[in-house]
Amino acid sequence: MTIDETAATGAVSKLAASPADAVADIPDGASLAVGGFGLAGIPGFLIDALLEQGAKNLTIVSNNCGVDGAGLGLLLEARRIDKVIASYIGENKEFGRQFLAGEVTVELTPQGTLAERMRAGGSGIGAFFTPTGVGTLVAEGGLPWRYNSDGSVAEASPPKEVRTFNGVDMVLEEAIVTDYALIRAAVVDTAGNCRFHAAARNFNPPAAMSGRITIVEAERVVEVGELGPDEIHLPGIFVKRIVELTPEQAARKGIEKRTIRERPVAAH
């Protein structure tokens, strides 16, 4: 990626020319934290660019792995993903099929624990104790991570340390730090400070913190100072590259399921 020097201040610009430019150096075997929940707040254009770029044998850390035909599901269908650390498989039939067929390793992690593992990684915390998962395979080990083609377990989770704090048993969970992070934000200033809109403020902040090189696709880019301090949900220190979407791109937002019910007629 080409990074231009700003002549007036000598500051390094974080703006990338395109999604393709922003992900061009992601190598085979890289680990990536990816924001979003289902299709809400996913960095769809960065994912599309990574699909086109061709990197393979990827490790993905995300709440789930998209849906069939969209988001991270596209990388999965193209067989670019070797391992997924996620909280659930969801409605992605291909994800479930690849896992049960032994084609991908899946480390299922409780949802809140996953978010905290990423946040901790970005905060310089090596590990933490949580009561979530105590008394289950999450703590005791034996949770299938990868299957053989015949359905037997090829790799299972190891047991984790459990200690008691104030009378409560807690399990030790290690922080997650990834090579890259891909996120989406509503507004980003040129220093990388991010504001997320509504449901997009899900896994995007902790995913951004987890990545050594965090790339954000922004629906709108503004100058430093246009975002008030209370509007900033993620400090720019965590962001290395910014891709500004066109208005048409910014308006493209998917939804997993759309249900419609008739509104009750108001009484007059």
Secondary structure as GFF3:
##gff-version 3
##sequence-region A 1 268
A	DSSP	alpha_helix	19	22	.	.	.	ID=ss1
A	DSSP	beta_strand	31	34	.	.	.	ID=ss2
A	DSSP	alpha_helix	44	53	.	.	.	ID=ss3
A	DSSP	beta_strand	58	61	.	.	.	ID=ss4
A	DSSP	alpha_helix	72	77	.	.	.	ID=ss5
A	DSSP	beta_strand	81	86	.	.	.	ID=ss6
A	DSSP	alpha_helix	93	100	.	.	.	ID=ss7
A	DSSP	beta_strand	105	108	.	.	.	ID=ss8
A	DSSP	alpha_helix	111	122	.	.	.	ID=ss9
A	DSSP	beta_strand	127	130	.	.	.	ID=ss10
A	DSSP	alpha_helix	137	140	.	.	.	ID=ss11
A	DSSP	beta_strand	144	147	.	.	.	ID=ss12
A	DSSP	beta_strand	153	156	.	.	.	ID=ss13
A	DSSP	beta_strand	162	165	.	.	.	ID=ss14
A	DSSP	beta_strand	168	174	.	.	.	ID=ss15
A	DSSP	beta_strand	178	189	.	.	.	ID=ss16
A	DSSP	beta_strand	194	195	.	.	.	ID=ss17
A	DSSP	three_ten_helix	198	200	.	.	.	ID=ss18
A	DSSP	alpha_helix	204	210	.	.	.	ID=ss19
A	DSSP	beta_strand	211	222	.	.	.	ID=ss20
A	DSSP	three_ten_helix	229	231	.	.	.	ID=ss21
A	DSSP	three_ten_helix	236	238	.	.	.	ID=ss22
A	DSSP	beta_strand	241	244	.	.	.	ID=ss23
A	DSSP	alpha_helix	247	250	.	.	.	ID=ss24
###
